[in-house]
């Protein structure tokens, strides 16, 4: 196995909703580094030392901090429409299902970018690439806030998708070049803290502020933070000269492996089912559960906060029960999704079920990232790109599927459809034999 650090892609991928990576991530990172180091870490280590030589310790950790803030802004920007779906739809004279496609379009462009970013930007200093992507996020937020029609909103969200796919595909490789080898797990844990914070607080804060300053004001409020982030990156990120480009064919070639093909199908069914539901939580809570805006904010806060518990619990069980978790988490999430419908207009019942939903959903990304370190241990960089693309594609398809059911049938049909996809994922994974590496 050969490993070029700069072309590695993030092994823990952004699902946007609850991929909350806390202490669990350090353990996963150690596993992956152990897989990488024996026969290919030397080139990456050399590049990392070159980068580190010109910067002191606090400067390098400042660079990690700038990436942490970028992660938080990406998550907040990508999924803020979930908590603002109703006012966005009303203002732009679109249905809730149409407004949900604003999440789908960003997923589509994230898929394409995650697959091609290492090839396209292979000969550009990674500092310039990351700053360019952050600048693109800033442009997207301004266009969203100023959107006068649905087409302009979709264009702005497409730009955001490019940032999402590009950043997540390069994030882990960048961290590995910024800090010494022994500090990589800690740095990754710090960076994904931004993920945890954004998934917990972005939706409820967006819902609360949206009622006060309007949905456009919420997106305008994000722009000065992104400007600060861009300046921080300019000050803190060192030059990171490019290395060899990653051929796209290598990524797709992994699908010839039986375990990888089945795993990607499992990934797509799982995340499509989850996002067919998650994208339309606000319409469900407002029209089915009949909650007020303050109640909505509290419910979303509980949903995000449960992600911490779900991630921690999965981390404790992954060592011995990874394949069981990959099988039963989607099935449990399917049952809980139907439980939301069963809870109906009982507010406390909806609250309890939403907490369970958040905890279960947050555990899924951690499990799949650990599978990556075992299922494609010889090609983790290509495997990472593939799983990023699979997740983003499933987000797009799941949101589109749920939106069609919402517009043409009902919100109940949307949740039932999501539950069916999750159940199919569980049945497809089975006891895990299909996704285990051969030999």
Buried (B, 14 or more C-beta within 10 A) or exposed (E): EEBBBBBBBBBBBBBBBBBBBBEBBBBBBBBBBEBBBEEBBEBBBEBBEBBBEEBEEEBBBBBBBBBBBBBBBBBBBBBBBBBBBBBBBEBBEBBBBBBBBBBBBBBBBBBBBBBBBBBBBBEEBBBBBBBBBBBBBBBBBBBBBEBEEBEBBBBBBBBBBBBBBBBBBBBBBBBBBBBBBEBBBBBBBBBBBBBBBBBBBBBBBBBBBBBEEBBBEBBBBBBEBBEEBBEBBEEBBBEBBBBEBBBBEBBBBBEEBEBBBBBBBBBBBBBBBBBBBBBBBBBBBBBBBEBEBEBBBBBBBBBBBBBBBBBBBBBEEBEEBBBBBBBBBBBBBBBBBBBBBEBEEEBEBBBBBBBBBBBBBBBBBBBBBBBBBBBBBBBBBBBBBBBBBBBBBBBBBBBBBBBBBBBEEEBBBBBBBBBBBBBBBBEBBBEBEBBBBEE
